Amino acid sequence: MRRAMLDSPGELRIETCAQPVAGPGEAIVRVMRCGICGSDIHSYLGRHPLVVFPVTPGHEFSGVVAEVGDGVDDGILGACVCVEPSLTCGRCPQCVSGRYNICEELKVMGFQAPGAFCDRVAVPAEKLHILPDGVSFEAGALAEPLAVGVHALDRSGAGAGGTILIIGTGVIGLMVLTAAVSEGIDVIAIESDAARAQVARSLGAIEVFSPDDKGLARMARKVQVHAVLECVGRAETADMAVRLAPRGSTVVVVGVFPGPVPVRLDLVQDGELDLTGTLMYTSADFERALLILGRGRMDAGALVTHTVSLEDLAQGYGLLVEPGKLTLKVMVDVGGDA
């Protein structure tokens, strides 16, 4: 079968290897679609501190169950699925409490374990999620980043009838937006790129400001924002999040920061702000993401701006290393149509 290998930063190749065999408790998924994530680019550029080289990247994927191992119900053979790519120990205090997304021994497919830029991949059967009827493989591959948005929204504490402010409308910011709109939460966004701002409006943002818009400060004073979600991962946007957060609100750190960032703790203290982080998702978040997809509340076509073949994976990486006018999700068509 075909398999991508990231041998070291910048060294990405496609090789031929033997097909995996399902072990006890495992299933073999024939990969159909797999998205390229920003974290994949960090690995490719040598900026991801936790990747273990060499590795097959890819963790946002959907496919068909082709084989099952001992102890797995063969009734799922042929099922169309997406996969929760987090591998956990099940023993640490976080796992025992149900917060296995912050497992002390967390491994993620595509970074510390074999990923899905390949024809077939072995996964724990418990990590399979059946795609709802009518959900395409392309949309199914977006369940993983959508689950990130669902979990981040949950961490914000915002509910139906509330309002949130999203800073940055890249893929993850748009996933938070999609999750919020599906829950009846109003979304105001801040985005410097006009094309991305338009996508945010098309997905339901009631207003989108540019960072230098003079109306932004007035909005912050007048609108009762329940939470600010920073979805960029830069020092200046982290500072903006704390400065714009209304007194008594919550700031959620969604963006991934490359290193230490100064925070205005005087504003956190004086405004009684709740400052919280968010990491990945749990199975419940995945199921909520699939409900959103099953109800047709996410426009995959607005998010997937480019599609490449597995052989052209390096080209797909290049689209994100140096993004064009509007590059959001780059999808890899691994298996064609089932």
N, C-alpha and C positions, 0 to 999 in steps of 0.2 A: 504494500500500500504506500501512498504518498504521505510524507510527514515533513513539516517545517521544523527546522532546528535553529535556535538562536545560540550559537556557540560562545559568543562573547559580544560586548557592545559593538553594534554595526555589522556583525557577521551573521547574516540571515541566509539560510539556504533551504532548498527542498531536496529531500532524499527519498529513496525507496527502502522500505524495511518490512519485516514480517508483521502480520496482523496480530493484535493483542488477543489474548484468550481470557475469557471471564473466569475470575476466581470465585471462591465462595462469597456470597453476598454481593456480587458485582453484576453489572450489565454492560454489554458492549453497545455503544451508540454509534450508528452510522451518521456521521456529521453531515448536515445539510447546509447550514449557514452559521457563520461565526463572525461577530463584530470585532473590529480593532478598537481597543480602548486607549484612553490617554495613558494609562499605566503601562500598556504594551510599548508605547513610544518611549516612556521613561526608561524601561528596560533596554530597549534598542539603543538609546543614547547613553546608557551607562549611568543614569540618574536615579535608578530604583535601588535603594539600599538593601532590599531583602531578596532580590531575585537570585536563584541558584543556577549558574551556568554549568553545562549546557542544558537547555530546556526547550521543549515544544511549547510555544506560547499559545494564547487563545483561551478565553474563559467565558465569553458571552455567546453561548451556542445553543442550537436546536438540532434535532435529528430524529432518527427512527431507531427503536430498540431492535437490534439485530441478533442478540445472543444473551442468554442469562446463565449465571453460574449456580452452583448448589445453594439451596436455601432461598432462591428467588422464584416467585410465582411466574411460570411461563405464560400466563395469561397476558402479560404486558408485551410479549413479542409483537413487533409490528406497530407498537404505539408511537404516536408522534409526541415528542417530549422536548422540554428544555431542562437544563441541569443547573443545580445550585453548586457552584464550584469550590465551596469552602470545605476543607477537610479538617476535622477537629478531633481532639483526644477523647472527649466524653467523660473525663475524670476530674478536671480542674474545677475550682469553685465556680468559675464563669459558666462552664458547660453544665454543671449540676444545677445551677440556678436558672438555666434556660437561655442565658446570654452567650451562647456558644460563638457568636460572631466576634467576640473578643477573647476567644480561647487562648490560653497561655502557650499552646503549642500549635496555633493556627497555621495551616498550610493552604495555599490557594492554587488550584490548577492553573498552569500557565506561568507560574512564578517559582514555586518550590516543588511542584509536582507536574507530571506531563499534562499539557493542555490540549486544545481541540483544533489547532490548525493542522488537521490530518484527516484521513478518510474514516478512521474508526478509533474510538478511545474507550478505555475501561473506566467505569465510574461506580461508586457505591450505589446500589439500587435505591437506597433510602434518599438519595439526592435527586432522584428523577421527579419531574413534575409534568403531568399530562397536559398537553396543550388543549384548550377549549375548542369546541367545534368552530370552524370558520377562521381560526387564527393561523395565519401562514407561518412558514418556517422563518421568514424574514422578521415578522413581528415577534415570533417566539424567541428569537435571538436577542430581542430588546427587552425581554422580561428581566434579565439580570440587571441592567442599568436602571430599569424602572423600579425594581425592588430597592435599589439604593435610594432612589427618590422617595419611595414610600416610607422607608425606615427613617430617613432624615426628617420627613414631615412629621412622623410620629414623635421624634425627639423634640420637635418644636413645641408640642402641646397645643397647636392651633387646631380648631375644629370648625365644623360647618357654621357659616355666618361670620367667620373671622376674616382677617386680612393678614397676609404675609408679604414681606419684601424679599425678593430674590436678587442677589448681586451676582451677575454673570449668567448669561443664557447660552452657554455651551451645552453639550449633550446632557450632563448631569443637572444643570440648572433647569433645562427644559423638562427633564424627567420629574423633578420636584414640582414644577409648574403643572405638569399633566396630572400628577397625583393629587395636588391641591384642588385643581378645578374639578376633578372627579368627586371630591369630597364636599363640594359646595363652598370652597374657600376662595375669596378674592385674592388675586395676585397682582402686585405691582412689581415691576422689574427694573433693574438698572443694567444697561448694556451699551457699550461704546460702538459696537459694530452695527451699522444700519440694517444689513441683511439679516443678522441674527435677531435684531429687535423686531423686525417684521415677522419672523417665524414665531417669536414669542407672542405677538399679538394674534397671529392666526391660531395659536393653540389656546388662547383664552385669557391672556394677560389683559387686565382692564386698562393699564397704562404702563408705558415703558419710557423711562428717562435715560438720557445720556448722563455720564458721570459729572459733566460740567454744566448741566442744565440748572439755571438759577431757580427754577421751580421745584427742584429736588428738596431744598431746605424747607420751603414752605409746606411741601407735602408732608415732610417728616414731623412738622409741628401740628398739622391739622388732622391727619389721618390716624385713626387708632390702629396701629400695626401691632399685631400680637407677637410676631417673631420676625427676625431678620436672618436669612440663610445665606452665608457666604459660600459661593460655589466656584470660586476662581483659584484661590490658593496663592495669593500675593500679599505682601505686607501692606500695600496701600489699600487693598480692598478689605483686609481684616480691620484696618484702622477705620475705614468708612463704615463698616458694619457696626462697630461699637459706637461711633459718633452719631449714627442715624437711629440707633435703637431707642425707641421711646422708653421713658422711665417705667420700670416694672415689667419689661418685655424680656424675651429670650433671644440670644444670639447663638445660632447653630453653625459650627465650623464643619462645612461639607467639603470644601476644597482641600486638596492635599498640598501641604507646604513642604518645600525642600529643606528647610532648616528653621532655626529659632526666629520668632517674630515678636517685636515689642508690642505690648498690649496696654491700652490706657486703662489700667486697673482703677484709677481714680474715678473714671466714668462708670466702670462696672460697679464700684462700691457705692458711689453717690446715687446712682440711678437704680440700685437694687436689681441689676441685670443678672439674669441667669445665663452663664456662658457654658455651652455644652458641646461635646463632640459627637460624631456619628461615624460608625464603621460598618460598611457592607450591609448585612440584612440577616434575618432568620427565615425559617421556612414559612412562618406566618406572613412575612412581608412579600415573599415570592407568590404566595397564594393570592394576596390582595392585588399584586401586580397582574396576575393572570386574570383576575376578575375584571380589572380595568380593560385589559386586552379583549377579553371575551365579550364585553359589552360595547366594544367598538369605540371606546373613549380615548384612543390614542391613534393619531395619524402617523403610521410608520413611514409613509411616503414623504412626509415633511421633514423627517429626521435622517433618513438614509439618503445621503446626497451622492454617494458613489458606491459602485459595486465592482469588485475585481475577482478574478479566479485565484485558486490556491497557488498556481504557478506564478501569478503576478502579485504575490503577497508583498514583495519588496516595494513594488510600485504603490500599493495601498498604504504602506508605512510612509512612503515619501509624500503622499497627499496630506498626511497629518504632521509630518516633520516641518513642512513648509506649506501650511494651508493656504488655499486660494480665497477668492472673494467670499464664498460660502461653502465651507467644508465642515460638515457636522459628523454624522456617523458614516464610516466607511465599512461596508459589509463585504465579507468574503463568501462567494458562492462556492462551497466545497463540493456538494453532492448533486447540484442541479435539482430537478423535480423528483420526488419520491415515486 
